[in-house]
């Protein structure tokens, strides 16, 4: 179990390996049919409040969050997993429900897994703020459901705790990328650590377009926002990036995310995207503002909700403080209404195939000459017209592999082979016919 501190334990508490933990649960649950579904939950709440009163000598009030969001519980989970001393495990709730979890996330422990207290069926306390949180299981005929309860000594305690959580959430959002995916059961959220920042010098594209995009970013996230107030410009921005796959749209977005020094969220549109998930995404983005919201493959927006999405973009406050970036590989599939009306996407930028100069710069940056000899970048750039950055990267990888096994690189031959494969992709003729080849059972 992780080394989170345990507060005043319930009766019968014991000391285990330096961690104070309750030896008994607050409620001994019988069966789902031995009492009404709400009975055990009400008993659990009563005992939680009694325990808090005994600890602090004051009665605790109950609170409920009245809008969409799971941020407070996500931060609690972060504290539990990291062993933060800010959170205290007070007690488990039911003895018939699991009170511990484990995770096979290798970055969290040398062994490749960790065991920690489960958010469900436990009571956690933030003693510095006199606030407790409990996700209480509720037993019903068709399964176990959870009810979330928040307890605080008074409004002042709750106010200080909320301010503390918002500050921590903001800091956490800057260190992670929030991924929002439309799933069959609603919007799913996860946070992925930023493993490596992409520098602006790594972005290979037309210098004029690059300068315009980064100027927009720098002004949007400047601390004083003087540009927007001086010129009376609404504090929201939307750009659309389009072009063939592999030309650096994702690299550009990663660079923007790293240089903005603001929370970044990726919204993954799926066949489950609906009006409710669209509303939830923008409500979540507004809580993170000022922030960057990236919508990749925006052309995949389901037709039934396109009007609702457009109306959301038109909302007076829906994009306040949001720098919206849409990407698509298929601009011909984009709803024209996205680009032909101000306030939705302000600018559309084509991310084109690299010209010879950009191809050479990219291959020099990859250090192709260390693998294929002097002048390799220049020779390759001249022979690779029509290659994307992704294909140039594959050329470098193939050259390195050939060098590793054969001690020499036949650069021109590699390029010709790749061109042949690219031509097959364009013509959709994947299998070459052999002269005199016969087909059928009689062939032989």
N, C-alpha and C positions, 0 to 999 in steps of 0.2 A: 504494500500500500504506500502511496506517496506521503511524504512527510508534511502533511498539512496539520496545523495545530488543532487540537480538540479542546473545546471550552468546557465549562462546568458540565460534567457528565450526568446522565440519568442515574437513578439509584442502581446499585450493583455494578457500577463502572469498574473497569480494571485497567491496569497498565500493561501494554503489549509492545515490546520492542521499542520503548521510548515514545510511543504514540498512545495518548490517552484516548480510549474509545469505549463506547457504551457496550456492555455485555448483553443487554436486552433491548428490544425494540419498544417504541412507545405504545404500540397496539398489537395485541395478539389476535391476528385475524383468523377467523374460523373458516367458513366457506362462503361463496358468493350468495348462497340461498339462505343462510342462517339469519340474515337481517336485511332490511331494505338497503339498496345500493348506496344511499347517502349516509347511512348510519355510521359506518366505520370512518368515513372521511370526516364527518362532524366530530367524532370522538378524537381523531388524530389532531384536528385543528384545536380542539379544546386543550389537549395535552401539550401541544406546542406553545400555546399562549400561556399556560400555567408554568411551563419550564422557563419561558422568557421573563415572566413576572417574578419568579423565584430568583432568577439570575440578576435582574436589574432593579427589582423593587418597584416596578411600574407596569401598568397594563399596556399591552401593545395593540395598536390598531391594524386593521387589514386594508390593503390597497389592491387595486386592479389596474392594469394598463389599458387605456381606453382607445388605443389606436393600434395599427399594424406594427409589428416589430418583435424581434426575439433577441435584441442586442444584449439586454441585461443577463439573460440566461447563457448567451454565448460567452460573455465575459466571466460569468461564474464558472463555466466549464473550463475556460482558459486557466483560471486560478486553481481549480482542482487538479488539472493535469500538470501544471507547472509547480505545484506545491507552494503557492504564494501564501505568505503569512497574513495577508489581508483577510483571508477567508478561514473560517473555523467550522469544523464538522461537529455539530452538536449531538445528533442522534439519528439512528435509523427509525423509520416509521412503522412498517409492518415486518413481522418476522417471517411471513410466508412469501415475500417478494424479494427478488435479488437487490442487494444494496451495494454491489461492487461491479465494476466494468473492467474490461481489458481492451487493449488496442495493439494491433500489429503494425504500428507506425515506427519504422526503424530509426527515424531521426529523433525520437523521443527517449530512447534508451539504448545502451550499448547492446543489450540482449536482443533488441529488435521488437520488444513489446513492453507494455507497462500495465500495471494493475492499479486501479484508483477507485475512489468512491464514485458511485453512480449519482448523477443529478437526480434521477427519479428515486423516490423512496428514502430520501435523506433530508435532513434539515441542516442548512448552512447559515452561518451567522457572520456578519461584518461588524464586529464589536465596536470598532472606532466610530461607526455611524448608528449603532443600535438598530440595525436592519437585518432581518432574517428572510431567507427564501426557502420555499419547500415546493417540490413538485410531487403532489400526493396522488398515489394510484387510487382510482375509483373502480370498484368491482361491479361489473354488469354481466348479464346473462351471456352475452356474446363476446366477452373479453374484458381486458383491463385497459382503462383509459386514464389519462393524467389530467389533473387540475392544478394550475399554478397559483400559489399563494405568496403574497409579499406582506411582511409584518414590519411595522416601525413603531418606535416609542411615541413619536408625534410628527406633525407636519414638518417641523424644522429638521428633524433627523432625516426624513425622507427627502427633503429638498437638498440637503448637503450630499446625500448618497447619490441622487440623480445627477447632480452636477459633477460629482466624482466619476460616475460611470460614463457620462458623456465625454469627459476629458480623456478618459482611458480608451474609450471606443475610438475617438478621433486619432489618438496616437497609434492604436492598433491598426486602424484602417490605412494609415500611412505606411505601415510596415508590411502590409499584406495587400493582395488583390482580392476583392470580393467577387466571387463568381455566382451569378444568379441564373438558374436554369428552370425553365418551365417544365414541370413534371406532371404526371397524371394526377397527383394529389395536391397540386398547387405549386407555388414558387419555392424552389429549393435553394438554399444559400450555403456557401462554403467559403472558407478563406484560405488562400494559397500564399505561402511566403514568397517574397520577391528574392529569388536566388541570385540573380545577377542583373544589375542595371545596364541598360543599353545606352551608350553615349551618343550624343548628337553626331559626332564625327563618324559613327558607324552607319549612319543612314545615308545611303547612296541614292540620290535622286536629283532632279533638276534644281539647281541652286536657287532660282527665283521662287519656285513653289515651296521649297524647303524654308526659305527665309520668311515667306508669308505665314506659313503654318506656325513656325516657332514664335514669330512676333505676336500672333494671336494668343498663344499659350502664355507667353511672358506677361502680357498686359492683363489677361484674365486672372492670373494668380498673383499679381502684384499685391502687396499688402494694403496700399492705400486706395486702390481701384480708382485712381485719379482720372485715368483715361475715360472711364465710363461716366463718371460724374461731370467731368469737364465738357464732354461732347454730348451729354444727355442720351447715352446709348443704353438700352436695356442690358442688365447684367446676365446675359445668357448668350451662348454661342453654339452653332452647329455646323460641322463640316462633314462632307461625304467623300470618301476615298474610293475610287473605282479603278479597275484595271485587271489585266490577266493575272492568274495565280502565280506566285513566286517572285513578284517584282518588288517586294519589300514593304507591303502595306502593314503586315504584322510587326515587322521590325520598327517601322515608323511609330506605330501605336505604342509599342513597348518603350520606345525612347521618350515619347510624350508623357507616358505614365511615370517614367523615372525622373523626368526633369520638372514636372509640374509641382512636385513636393506637396501633393494633395491626395486625398483618397481616390482610388480608382476602382471601378466596378465594371465587370464584363457581363453583359446580358446575352445568354444563349437562347435564341428563338428556336422553338421546336413545334411539332404538330399539336402540342398541348397548350400553346400560347392562346390566351383568351383575354377578355376585357378585364377580368379580375387580376390576372397576373400582370397585365400592363399597368394597371393602377397601382398594384403593390410595388412594382419596380420603381416607378417614379416617386412614390411616397418614401421608399427606402433611400432613393438617391437624394431627395430633398433633405433628409435627415443628415446625410453625409456632406452636403454642400458647404462651401464650394468644392466641387469634385469633378472627375472625369467619368462619363458614362460611355462605354464602348458597346456598340451593337454590331456584332459581326454578321456578315451574310444577311443584311437587312432585307434583301429581296425575297427571303424565305418566309416573311411575315404571312401567316395564313390569310387568305382573302376575306374570310368572314369577319375579321377584326381590324382590317386596314382602316376603315372609317373611324373606328374608336381610337386607334393609334394616332391618326392624323388630328383628330379633335383634341387628344391629350397634348400633342405638341403645340396646338394652337392656344391652349389654356394660358391665362394671364400669368399664373405663377408656377405652372408645371415644370418649367425649365429654369427658374430663377436660381442662379448660382451653379448651373450645370453646364459643363463644356461637353457637348454631345458629339461623338464621333461614330459615324456609320461607315461600314465597309461592304463592298460587294465585288464579286468577280464577274457578275453578269448585269451590267448597268441597263441592258435592254429589258430586263425583267423588273426594273424598279418602277414603282407607281409614279407617273409623271407629277402627281400632286405633291410628292415629296420635294421636288426640285423647283417647281414653278410657283411657289408661294413663299414669300418672306416670312421668317420666323420659324421655319421648320429646319431646313438646312441652308445656312447662309451662303456657303460656297461649296462647290463640287470640284474636286481635284482629280485629274487622271494621273495615275501612277503608271508611267509608260515603261516599255522594255528599255533596258539600258543601251545607250549608244556605245560606239567603240571606245570613247574616252572613259566613260563610266565603267565599261567592262574591264578596261586595263587597270583603272584605279582599284576596282574590287579585287582583281586577281593579285595585284601587288600587295594589297592589304592582307590577303590570304597567304602571302609569301610563296607563291607558286614557283618562283625562281629558285628557291632553296631545294625544291623537289625536282624541277624539270630543267634547271640550268639557266644561265644568263639569257635575257631577252625572251623568256618563256611567256611572260604576261603580255608583252606586246604582240608576239606571234599568235597567241591564243585569242587575244581581243580581235585581231583582224579576221580570224576564221570562224568566229562564233556569233555572227549576226543572227538575230532572232532568238538568242538564248536569254532566259530570265536569270535573275540572281540565283534562284534555287538550282537551276541547271549548271550555272557556273560553279556553284559550290560542289555539285556532284562531280563536275570535271576535276576539280582540285582533289576530291576524295579518291577518285579513280586513279589519278596520277600518283598520289601518295601510296595507294595500295600496290600499283605496278612497281613503283620504286622500291617498296619494301620487299617484294618477292623476286623481282627480276633485276634489281640494281640499275635499271635504266627506264626512262620514260619515253614512249613513242607517242608524243603529244598529238601530232597530226592524225595518227591512226585512231587515237581515242576520240578526238573530235568528230572524225568521219563516222565512227560507230554510233556516237550519240546523235548525230544528225540523222542517221538512218532510222534510229528508234523514234526520234521526234517526227519524222516524216510518216512513219506508220501510225502514230497517234493522230496526225492531221488527216490522213486518208482513211483511217479505221481499217486498214488492211494489215492485219497482224502476222499472218502466216504466209510466207513466200511460197509460191507454187513452183515445184520442180518440173523441169522439162520431162515429158514422157510419163509423168506420174499417173498411176491408175488408182481408182477408188472403188470400193465395194468388196463383197465377199469373194469375188473371183480374182481379185488382184493378187499377184504374187509372182 
